[in-house]
Amino acid sequence: MKQDVIVIGAGIIGLATAERFLLKGAKVTILERNKVGLESSWAGGGILSPLCPWDYSDDVTRLTSYSASRFPIWISSLHKATEIDPEYETSGMLVLPPYNIEIAQQWCSMREIKMERRTVSNTSVARNSKETDDATTYDHALFLPDIAQVRNPRLLRALHYRVVQLGGRIIENCEVMRLKATQQKIQSITSSRGEFIADYTVVSAGAWSKEVLGVHALKLDIKPIKGQMLLFKFDITPPLHAILVKKGLYIIPRRDGHLLIGSTLEDVGFDKQTTVSARNHLLMRAQAILPILHTQPILRQWSGLRPASLDNIPTIGQHPMIKNLFINSGHFRYGVTMAPASAEILVNEITGTRQPFDINPYQRGWNFH
Ligand SMILES: Cc1cc2nc3c(=O)[nH]c(=O)nc-3n(C[C@H](O)[C@H](O)[C@H](O)COP(=O)(O)OP(=O)(O)OC[C@H]3O[C@@H](n4cnc5c(N)ncnc54)[C@H](O)[C@@H]3O)c2cc1C
């Protein structure tokens, strides 16, 4: 591929897309409003699966499963090329009730996904802790041993490095303000750092994608949904082996003793402020599952704006009218998981390469109302 590509937005989606284009030989420039990888992609938990995967449509499952299966090779090639370890780890995920056990088991069996039914208590889920009489017991916990996680900031750093190593140009502090189109073609991109021209333009500006597209957004429905997170640090190892999920709340143990608690889902526009009420809500729920958190201080609280789309289905592909304009956005809760597959699908479309599965569901976003 010999063409020039401009990618708007340097989150995980923009970076993964740029990397894929560069590997195909394209000349790539990323325009980033702030610094690389500091928005939603940085803020996320890095669980490489939907939380209760049986709650999602086949269109989400197809993309997340295929994408998650690309991670081991993708991460190992990034690690090798950059010497930055994104800490991919198959830690497994333990889902605590309430959830629909029959549907969950059926869903796993149909897809041959490994699962183990477990009886656990809120003391036994924690490493090295003693059983007590007042422990809460969960009879129908479900352990999914193959679910993995990655450390977002490290993955972003590795991708940033890799894009530059492959010859990609990244222009930071460059806010795209307008896409000028005539005769069904983007003629130029107006930014805070001047005008840009390319053969192809890809919008991967996360929660801001609709604003970047402006009048060309058609019926695309991508909006910010805030998520807040809490961070703890334990001395050496975290008190958990696996990711823990209970009714939308999750606790993620990292190798070095960090523990993340997430997350809220708040429809408050582009407001990124963290709040005391979210902090208390997350903390109270996490302490009920993991009592050891009563004795541990919160290290940090932060928030990110997810690029929310209807049913968590991103839009990936060509604009219906403007032939050199593409989008890769709207990954909502699972953009880290979906990143390698979304990049692959987009680049396949432009290069005319056969797709791994039917991609029509990810091209309907332009027409939603
Ligand atoms: C709290 C939280 C927890 C999450 N947990 C998980 C998880 O465990 N697993 C998972 O798979 N996903 C998770 N996600 C979702 C995932 O993080 C997102 O789906 C993903 O990061 C979206 O990536 P993106 O590149 O589209 O957006 P972003 O990372 O937001 O990147 C968009 C970029 O575009 C830039 N930009 C915006 N406007 C302009 C402009 N006008 N000009 C130039 N640049 C512009 C921004 O500055 C930004 O850098 C979580 C998200 C949050 C917030």
The ligand as an SDF file (V2000), in Angstrom:
LIG
                    3D

 53 58  0  0  0  0  0  0  0  0999 V2000
  -13.2250    3.4620   33.2710 C   0  0  0  0  0  0  0  0  0  0  0  0
  -13.1060    2.6730   32.0060 C   0  0  0  0  0  0  0  0  0  0  0  0
  -12.8760    1.3030   32.0590 C   0  0  0  0  0  0  0  0  0  0  0  0
  -12.7350    0.5770   30.8740 C   0  0  0  0  0  0  0  0  0  0  0  0
  -12.4100   -0.7560   30.9460 N   0  0  0  0  0  0  0  0  0  0  0  0
  -12.2120   -1.4510   29.7940 C   0  0  0  0  0  0  0  0  0  0  0  0
  -11.7980   -2.8180   29.8510 C   0  0  0  0  0  0  0  0  0  0  0  0
  -11.5550   -3.3700   30.9270 O   0  0  0  0  0  0  0  0  0  0  0  0
  -11.6480   -3.4910   28.6760 N   0  0  0  0  0  0  0  0  0  0  0  0
  -11.8720   -2.8990   27.4570 C   0  0  0  0  0  0  0  0  0  0  0  0
  -11.7350   -3.5710   26.4320 O   0  0  0  0  0  0  0  0  0  0  0  0
  -12.2480   -1.6030   27.3890 N   0  0  0  0  0  0  0  0  0  0  0  0
  -12.4230   -0.8650   28.5200 C   0  0  0  0  0  0  0  0  0  0  0  0
  -12.8230    0.4350   28.4630 N   0  0  0  0  0  0  0  0  0  0  0  0
  -13.2040    1.0070   27.1570 C   0  0  0  0  0  0  0  0  0  0  0  0
  -12.0190    1.4270   26.3460 C   0  0  0  0  0  0  0  0  0  0  0  0
  -11.0840    2.0740   27.1870 O   0  0  0  0  0  0  0  0  0  0  0  0
  -12.4700    2.3380   25.1990 C   0  0  0  0  0  0  0  0  0  0  0  0
  -13.4490    1.6890   24.4180 O   0  0  0  0  0  0  0  0  0  0  0  0
  -11.2820    2.6700   24.2970 C   0  0  0  0  0  0  0  0  0  0  0  0
  -10.2510    3.2240   25.0590 O   0  0  0  0  0  0  0  0  0  0  0  0
  -11.6510    3.6320   23.1790 C   0  0  0  0  0  0  0  0  0  0  0  0
  -10.4690    3.9570   22.5110 O   0  0  0  0  0  0  0  0  0  0  0  0
  -10.3970    5.1510   21.4890 P   0  0  0  0  0  0  0  0  0  0  0  0
   -9.0260    5.1450   20.9160 O   0  0  0  0  0  0  0  0  0  0  0  0
  -11.5520    5.0620   20.5550 O   0  0  0  0  0  0  0  0  0  0  0  0
  -10.6620    6.4600   22.3780 O   0  0  0  0  0  0  0  0  0  0  0  0
   -9.6650    7.3740   23.2520 P   0  0  0  0  0  0  0  0  0  0  0  0
   -8.7140    6.5730   24.0180 O   0  0  0  0  0  0  0  0  0  0  0  0
  -10.5420    8.3140   24.0090 O   0  0  0  0  0  0  0  0  0  0  0  0
   -8.8440    8.1620   22.1660 O   0  0  0  0  0  0  0  0  0  0  0  0
   -9.3900    9.1640   21.3500 C   0  0  0  0  0  0  0  0  0  0  0  0
   -8.2930   10.1810   21.0750 C   0  0  0  0  0  0  0  0  0  0  0  0
   -8.7810   11.1330   20.1310 O   0  0  0  0  0  0  0  0  0  0  0  0
   -8.2690   12.3950   20.4880 C   0  0  0  0  0  0  0  0  0  0  0  0
   -9.1000   13.4590   19.9080 N   0  0  0  0  0  0  0  0  0  0  0  0
  -10.3580   13.8030   20.2610 C   0  0  0  0  0  0  0  0  0  0  0  0
  -10.7850   14.8420   19.5200 N   0  0  0  0  0  0  0  0  0  0  0  0
   -9.7790   15.1700   18.6830 C   0  0  0  0  0  0  0  0  0  0  0  0
   -9.6100   16.1770   17.6930 C   0  0  0  0  0  0  0  0  0  0  0  0
  -10.5630   17.0640   17.4270 N   0  0  0  0  0  0  0  0  0  0  0  0
   -8.4310   16.2540   17.0230 N   0  0  0  0  0  0  0  0  0  0  0  0
   -7.4140   15.3610   17.2880 C   0  0  0  0  0  0  0  0  0  0  0  0
   -7.5310   14.3870   18.2290 N   0  0  0  0  0  0  0  0  0  0  0  0
   -8.6970   14.2880   18.9120 C   0  0  0  0  0  0  0  0  0  0  0  0
   -8.3140   12.3770   22.0240 C   0  0  0  0  0  0  0  0  0  0  0  0
   -7.4660   13.3680   22.5960 O   0  0  0  0  0  0  0  0  0  0  0  0
   -7.8730   10.9530   22.3170 C   0  0  0  0  0  0  0  0  0  0  0  0
   -6.4800   10.8540   22.5170 O   0  0  0  0  0  0  0  0  0  0  0  0
  -12.9130    1.2110   29.6170 C   0  0  0  0  0  0  0  0  0  0  0  0
  -13.1210    2.5980   29.5760 C   0  0  0  0  0  0  0  0  0  0  0  0
  -13.2070    3.3310   30.7580 C   0  0  0  0  0  0  0  0  0  0  0  0
  -13.3940    4.8190   30.6790 C   0  0  0  0  0  0  0  0  0  0  0  0
  1  2  1  0
  2  3  1  0
  2 52  2  0
  3  4  2  0
  4  5  1  0
  4 50  1  0
  5  6  2  0
  6  7  1  0
  6 13  1  0
  7  8  2  0
  7  9  1  0
  9 10  1  0
 10 11  2  0
 10 12  1  0
 12 13  2  0
 13 14  1  0
 14 15  1  0
 14 50  1  0
 15 16  1  0
 16 17  1  0
 16 18  1  0
 18 19  1  0
 18 20  1  0
 20 21  1  0
 20 22  1  0
 22 23  1  0
 23 24  1  0
 24 25  2  0
 24 26  1  0
 24 27  1  0
 27 28  1  0
 28 29  2  0
 28 30  1  0
 28 31  1  0
 31 32  1  0
 32 33  1  0
 33 34  1  0
 33 48  1  0
 34 35  1  0
 35 36  1  0
 35 46  1  0
 36 37  1  0
 36 45  1  0
 37 38  2  0
 38 39  1  0
 39 40  1  0
 39 45  2  0
 40 41  1  0
 40 42  2  0
 42 43  1  0
 43 44  2  0
 44 45  1  0
 46 47  1  0
 46 48  1  0
 48 49  1  0
 50 51  2  0
 51 52  1  0
 52 53  1  0
M  END
$$$$
